[in-house]
Amino acid sequence: RFLHTRQGMFQCFDDLADVPYAIISCESAEVPEELLTYQDLLRFQSSPSAAVDGTLSVLQNLPPAVRDACRVASCAGYDYVWLESCCIDETSPAEVSEAFDSMWEWYASAQVCYAYLSDVDPEDIPTTSGSQFRKSKWHWGIRTLPALIASRNVVFLARDWSVLGSKSTLARVLEEVTGVDQAVLKGEQSVHDVSVARRMWWASKR
């Protein structure tokens, strides 16, 4: 289940390989007032105004965080975006369980992962000592490792959705902050070649 970036409507595909998509990674605790559940979004999509004005009105009426996520993905050329908060029906235990088991595959199959850091200002310089980027809550989230390691391309976004840098350009800083080796971040070493003990150490920090 994906969200169309220009229409704000759901569309389902049987195979991840059938659709190039962007994925948004953020800790839901960071921006709770702006994130929608699956049920919330269904209500927007089935509202009378959406039926009268067309699907465009759905996107226009969504909270800023969802609109901005769609805008960023659309501007990069992606018609579809996946957001965990609203693309999973969290009232369905079976769907939640399946999504949890498939999380690594979701990130690995995405063309790009946008890591949204709501606690980092656009003027922040990630490489400086004591930067907001280094202190961001995102680094310690339970979804950080699959987003950071499985995704082929990670782009970090500030609170205003502007670009702070990428996984490749910030590999040294990310290693210092998260402990994940630069070689893994840059794709020079497979995560499967890293010792189990070290991988468990990465996980223990979250």
Steps between C-alpha positions, in 0.01 A plus 500: 500500500656825380392863502485673163717810536282726284155372587520398864323173423602145587606254233596139559752285317562128534875523448742766625697455180202632304531855631792741558423676827643724768472416867479745791677413823416690816430417856126551545560645846674798339201641312185336643269790421582489130492127430186318391391143556371282221143560620554878509616503143211282384259757645672777304484294182131421540388848609227679296745773395737242354217347301394839365836666438698196396797327659714815498295642786595201715868591484429869561305422817757268653718613794825679406729206579319267261472766229869583532596133483301465178647824362861398564448158341307643206765766429758220485290325236320241712128438458478292815617535856477266796443637849470252781260717700224493240584221254460228762164422659615484861160371613579174319741281703568284194593802286719649771679168547554457126628857466741453792636179347537671160646829622852427377364411155294821488811711554722290274251521211452877521679719246570754773436535871435850632592520868295786644666658805242730654743604775766636263497857363573558131800719594661219698838370381502123570878464492565748780551386856181527703278544194127441528540227240726302731246530783189419296259244648483330162837332552367307799165386361410134466467542121834676455709195416287366213460853364870576526645167387245338271422815300731547203466878516411702810440876484475688828246781526474782754179607674401711197561202268815653349800273430772469764709237324500135401615172648809507280598861570439466874638147544776607740260691725247218489764249606598721794137546606343159431802269511420353158823462302562734208579204275149364559339840452684552172418153373866395503430221747192281528325510834508118489879516518485690829523290813179418681646651816553837331154497345352424840695794639339728240157374604575530872527879464130515404 
